[in-house]
Amino acid sequence: MSKKVLIAYASRFGSTEEISIKYKQVLEEKGFIVDLINLKSRSTNPKKLNVNDYSGLLIGSGIRVSRWTKEAKSFLKAYTKQINSGKILVGVYLSSGEASDPEKRPEAVEKYLLNVFNEFNIDLGDHLLYDAFGGIYDLSKDTNLNWLNKRMLTMAANYPEPDSNPAFGIGLNQRKDLRDWDQINNFIEIFISKFQ
Ligand SMILES: Cc1cc2nc3c(=O)[nH]c(=O)nc-3n(C[C@H](O)[C@H](O)[C@H](O)COP(=O)(O)O)c2cc1C
């Protein structure tokens, strides 16, 4: 199997982007040829990619108000046929606040991955890996959230449901990175092992 991998991601606040960049680095260290595509970049025309040139495809999205980025969703829709062909090893990953808690993760997987696969008629099988990773909540002075997202996050931080609300208690000027890098690294290790 050729070792050419396409990583196509869309991130709103940077978490999925950081994971995707890390995946490129890990794959290149293992001898893969990697194209990393930011689906939010204006210079990208995702509809013109020749996905069949790759033997591996990684698709990443962040979650906001229970939604994927529209760019990653369009990508999934545009390439459903190639994803279902079984000829490409596909890995789909998300950065989601709700997946930060290992106990809540299965719920996030169901809601944000299995439901979306169902919506786009994506077949489950050995060629498809998927996982939901935690996310970043950033109310620090260096945050890249715009005023609306900052306001929504501040409201969530004060919403009195600590058990069901991963943003609960995040203070003003605080940044919480709730990602589990062992989980994130494990996903790419499994992806790589499937090439052998
Ligand atoms: C305004 C706002 C709304 C959010 N809504 C959700 C949500 O509905 N579900 C969830 O799991 N995480 C939610 N999050 C957490 C994000 O998933 C987390 O910030 C993640 O890092 C986003 O990925 P990205 O940085 O790649 O965009 C929200 C975050 C913000 C700031």
PDBQT file of the ligand as one rigid body, heavy atoms in Angstrom, charges set to zero:
ROOT
HETATM    1  C1  LIG A 201     -19.335  28.946  21.888  1.00  0.00    +0.000 C 
HETATM    2  C2  LIG A 201     -18.893  27.524  22.031  1.00  0.00    +0.000 A 
HETATM    3  C3  LIG A 201     -19.821  26.504  21.873  1.00  0.00    +0.000 A 
HETATM    4  C4  LIG A 201     -19.438  25.183  22.032  1.00  0.00    +0.000 A 
HETATM    5  N1  LIG A 201     -20.370  24.198  21.877  1.00  0.00    +0.000 NA
HETATM    6  C5  LIG A 201     -20.015  22.899  22.054  1.00  0.00    +0.000 A 
HETATM    7  C6  LIG A 201     -20.981  21.856  21.919  1.00  0.00    +0.000 A 
HETATM    8  O1  LIG A 201     -22.146  22.062  21.618  1.00  0.00    +0.000 OA
HETATM    9  N2  LIG A 201     -20.569  20.566  22.112  1.00  0.00    +0.000 N 
HETATM   10  C7  LIG A 201     -19.269  20.263  22.426  1.00  0.00    +0.000 A 
HETATM   11  O2  LIG A 201     -18.957  19.083  22.590  1.00  0.00    +0.000 OA
HETATM   12  N3  LIG A 201     -18.336  21.242  22.560  1.00  0.00    +0.000 NA
HETATM   13  C8  LIG A 201     -18.662  22.537  22.368  1.00  0.00    +0.000 A 
HETATM   14  N4  LIG A 201     -17.724  23.526  22.489  1.00  0.00    +0.000 N 
HETATM   15  C9  LIG A 201     -16.336  23.164  22.812  1.00  0.00    +0.000 C 
HETATM   16  C10 LIG A 201     -15.513  22.968  21.534  1.00  0.00    +0.000 C 
HETATM   17  O3  LIG A 201     -15.819  21.721  20.984  1.00  0.00    +0.000 OA
HETATM   18  C11 LIG A 201     -14.022  23.084  21.824  1.00  0.00    +0.000 C 
HETATM   19  O4  LIG A 201     -13.751  24.444  22.072  1.00  0.00    +0.000 OA
HETATM   20  C12 LIG A 201     -13.131  22.554  20.709  1.00  0.00    +0.000 C 
HETATM   21  O5  LIG A 201     -11.807  22.851  21.064  1.00  0.00    +0.000 OA
HETATM   22  C13 LIG A 201     -13.500  23.080  19.345  1.00  0.00    +0.000 C 
HETATM   23  O6  LIG A 201     -12.649  22.607  18.342  1.00  0.00    +0.000 OA
HETATM   24  P1  LIG A 201     -11.786  23.626  17.442  1.00  0.00    +0.000 P 
HETATM   25  O7  LIG A 201     -10.906  24.371  18.441  1.00  0.00    +0.000 OA
HETATM   26  O8  LIG A 201     -10.990  22.774  16.533  1.00  0.00    +0.000 OA
HETATM   27  O9  LIG A 201     -12.742  24.504  16.765  1.00  0.00    +0.000 OA
HETATM   28  C14 LIG A 201     -18.088  24.865  22.343  1.00  0.00    +0.000 A 
HETATM   29  C15 LIG A 201     -17.153  25.904  22.485  1.00  0.00    +0.000 A 
HETATM   30  C16 LIG A 201     -17.542  27.206  22.342  1.00  0.00    +0.000 A 
HETATM   31  C17 LIG A 201     -16.526  28.295  22.514  1.00  0.00    +0.000 C 
ENDROOT
TORSDOF 0
